[in-house]
Amino acid sequence: MAKKKKSTTTTPRKKISFSLSKQQKILLGSFLFLLGLALLFSFISYFFTWQADQSEIGNLAERELQTKNWLNKFGANVAHFFIFNGFGISAFIFAFLVTLTGVYYFFDYAKKQLTKFWFWGLLLMLWISVFFGFFGEKTTIFSGIIGYETNDLIQDYLGLVGAMLIMIFVLIVYLVVRLKLTPEMAIGAFKSSKKQIASEFVADKQEITVSKTISEEENVEDEKDVPQPYIEEKVTPPPPEKIILKSDIEGDVEMEVEQAAEEEEIENISDRLVKDFGEFDPRLELSKYKFPSIELLRDHTAGSGITINQEELEENKNRIVETLNNYKIGIANIKATVGPTVTLYEIVPDAGVRISKIKNLEDDIALSLSALGIRIIAPIPGRGTIGIEVPNKNPKVVSMRSVIASAKFQNAEMELPIAFGKTISNETFVVDLAKMPHMLMAGATGQGKSVGLNAVLTSLLYKKHPAEVKFVLVDPKKVELTLFNKIERHYLAKLPDTEEAIITDVTKVINTLNSLCIEMDARYDLLKDAMVRNIKEYNTKFKNRKLNPNEGHRYLPYIILVIDEFADLIMTAGKEVETPIARLAQLARAIGIHLIIATQRPSVNVITGIIKANFPARIAFRVTSKIDSRTILDNSGADQLIGRGDMLYTQGNELTRIQCAFVDTPEVADITEFIGSQKAFPDAYLLPEYVGEEGGTNLDINIDERDAMFREAAEVLVIAQQGSASLLQRKLKLGYNRAGRIIDQLEAAGIVGPFEGSKARQVLVPTIDALNQFLNNETNTN
Ligand SMILES: Nc1ncnc2c1ncn2[C@@H]1O[C@H](COP(=O)(O)OP(=O)(O)OP(=O)(O)O)[C@@H](O)[C@H]1O
């Protein structure tokens, strides 16, 4: 048992992968390409010079000695090796494969196809050389010694006929597997070539008659010498094909079947535009933009990878076994996975021990192990084992550099990839913000929230071009996000006529949030017009030039709203920020607006029900109480974290413990400086103008300006006793915007109550009769 445990604990999970840098690939590619050419030239010239050079083969020591091969001694020897001693004429295939490999590496094409080329190329090479082996020793130059000897060997066992049959079989394998040839295709090809010959023959005949008539006409013209008017060539569509079906039954009526001619296809405008100008490239305006290099990030681990302290592991194991024994829980098996900050001990209890028993003892076990940061997961979802996380004595910092450089992040095919850090099993943790679609981040002060936000922003800066993503930054503390000011004209969005893009003042936050709602509505209209469901499809359509910019269509960058201290805002502005945030969170995912909200105070009056319901992705750094942990995660656990970037992530169900990547302020300063010093857009991305209204929401809409469907809409809602815009959309077949406007008008009239986030609005009029009376009174008083 002890032996077994050792083998599981001493192997850190490291994957060794072999990959070349771009430069190395180019160098290797050129080398192979030129080597292939050298082989090719020496092979060609070998066929002319081999007899003359034959006596000099193998004589490399004598420098003065000259051979006739174009590549001199090298060429003569190499070609002799491959052709004479090897595969004869088919050695050319080898030279070709080497050249091709060079091309593949030089242009960094996917190598899967190349492996196929090599496999089938080598097979073909062998086949050809064995084939030439049939012609005997005189043609060794064509078959090579390998071909000749292999043929000889086969014939010794199977005779000439057997050898031929084997060759035919290999040929069939090649044709069927490599060239995907089927008997039908072979027959088809034979038939069509017969037809082609016949039709060519007929066409020849017709041509002769046509040319004859033209020459006759010319003669007539010459005689009359009358200038002929320009005769426009008129293309008449071919007459519909008629097939007459005759029946064998006497007296039956014949039926004529008419086949309509195929309509002529005209090239699509968008296809033509794409052909003429290529696809629309949103990056074109800043085509010279350079992404920040990995060198701007520092390696905080200072070379110390994960070290495994054998003593510590043994000690913890003994304590766990002892503690569980105290509660009469036997252990069948125990396995340790060492992560950057904590080690996970995965326990398989003895047969018959109920997991619920361990779950009930969770607190007692944690207490007995008496260390900060112990978390018990009973059972580990999907595995049926029990996990006990124990903090390492020497936790390791996970630097942002290592996660950004990881293949997982670099190869991530996500819209908005975020490299958060490393999981307990030391794997880089990458998630797509576009899928979350909004994120709530909480944690007591000093536990790593700001570093976490910087990690999110840095990830996006390393992956997305300025044309593709825009940030709206809200920083009431006025310190955390200031560094991002430098990239205002590259990456930030702001309200028109404002100086600073980073928002620090509460009124401006309210205006910005409302402006984002307007942007959202506008984007929905664009999507509707383009008949697509989400921003990704919209942008693809726009890139393919299927949407006309003159009709208001534009490339839509993702907009990411980051609020660093949400508690401050909600305390000062309450509903005024909560309402637009809830609205954005509910609706903005499809149109590419994503929200990231961070707070120090994870209490229920800050993270309200409405907010929580709309933020499925939650991150908790260490918090002070179980209640706070439940407020953020709907689960305890965040109170047992150890701080310094130790965090729990959930996107609905499971909790994942992650060590957040560390990025220091000077690193962020370097990155923003690097980006900021490059050519930028003329201004920050301008959000739609929003004119703030005094006294909160716009409640005094004039009766005359009401929508034509106002009354019907009111009836629908009163009957359903449910004040929802989507109900109106469905019942009255209205667009999203119009339904929203009508709801506002109904609110102004006092028929429905105010916005309540994810819940439908209250309907304040109980029956249709009451509604009629209400509306009549209204018209009478006006
Ligand atoms: N991922 C991490 N790895 C290592 N150390 C970290 C990590 N995150 C934070 N720390 C340490 O914790 C300190 C505080 O982190 P940070 O400033 O992010 O806390 P915070 O929660 O934002 O605090 P506040 O709410 O007061 O701004 C950092 O200066 C750093 O030393």
The ligand as a MOL file (V3000), in Angstrom:
LIG
                    3D

  0  0  0     0  0            999 V3000
M  V30 BEGIN CTAB
M  V30 COUNTS 31 33 0 0 0
M  V30 BEGIN ATOM
M  V30 1 N -3.1640 35.3590 -7.3290 0
M  V30 2 C -2.3400 35.7620 -6.3790 0
M  V30 3 N -1.1900 35.1120 -6.1480 0
M  V30 4 C -0.3710 35.5400 -5.1840 0
M  V30 5 N -0.5850 36.5940 -4.4100 0
M  V30 6 C -1.7070 37.2850 -4.5760 0
M  V30 7 C -2.6440 36.9000 -5.5720 0
M  V30 8 N -3.6700 37.7530 -5.5350 0
M  V30 9 C -3.3970 38.6360 -4.5550 0
M  V30 10 N -2.2330 38.3650 -3.9800 0
M  V30 11 C -1.6120 39.1060 -2.8780 0
M  V30 12 O -2.6380 39.7490 -2.1330 0
M  V30 13 C -2.4920 41.1680 -2.1830 0
M  V30 14 C -3.8570 41.8290 -2.2640 0
M  V30 15 O -4.4670 41.5160 -3.4630 0
M  V30 16 P -5.5490 42.4850 -4.1510 0
M  V30 17 O -5.0350 43.8650 -4.1760 0
M  V30 18 O -5.9410 41.8850 -5.4200 0
M  V30 19 O -6.7090 42.3700 -3.1040 0
M  V30 20 P -8.1710 42.9790 -3.2070 0
M  V30 21 O -9.0770 41.8940 -2.8010 0
M  V30 22 O -8.4000 43.6360 -4.4700 0
M  V30 23 O -8.1220 44.0410 -2.0910 0
M  V30 24 P -8.9480 45.3710 -2.0770 0
M  V30 25 O -10.3700 44.9500 -2.1420 0
M  V30 26 O -8.5710 45.9980 -0.7770 0
M  V30 27 O -8.5150 46.1560 -3.2520 0
M  V30 28 C -1.6150 41.4120 -3.3840 0
M  V30 29 O -0.8760 42.5740 -3.2630 0
M  V30 30 C -0.7400 40.1880 -3.4320 0
M  V30 31 O 0.3830 40.3380 -2.6140 0
M  V30 END ATOM
M  V30 BEGIN BOND
M  V30 1 1 1 2
M  V30 2 1 2 3
M  V30 3 2 2 7
M  V30 4 2 3 4
M  V30 5 1 4 5
M  V30 6 2 5 6
M  V30 7 1 6 7
M  V30 8 1 6 10
M  V30 9 1 7 8
M  V30 10 2 8 9
M  V30 11 1 9 10
M  V30 12 1 10 11
M  V30 13 1 11 12
M  V30 14 1 11 30
M  V30 15 1 12 13
M  V30 16 1 13 14
M  V30 17 1 13 28
M  V30 18 1 14 15
M  V30 19 1 15 16
M  V30 20 2 16 17
M  V30 21 1 16 18
M  V30 22 1 16 19
M  V30 23 1 19 20
M  V30 24 2 20 21
M  V30 25 1 20 22
M  V30 26 1 20 23
M  V30 27 1 23 24
M  V30 28 2 24 25
M  V30 29 1 24 26
M  V30 30 1 24 27
M  V30 31 1 28 29
M  V30 32 1 28 30
M  V30 33 1 30 31
M  V30 END BOND
M  V30 END CTAB
M  END
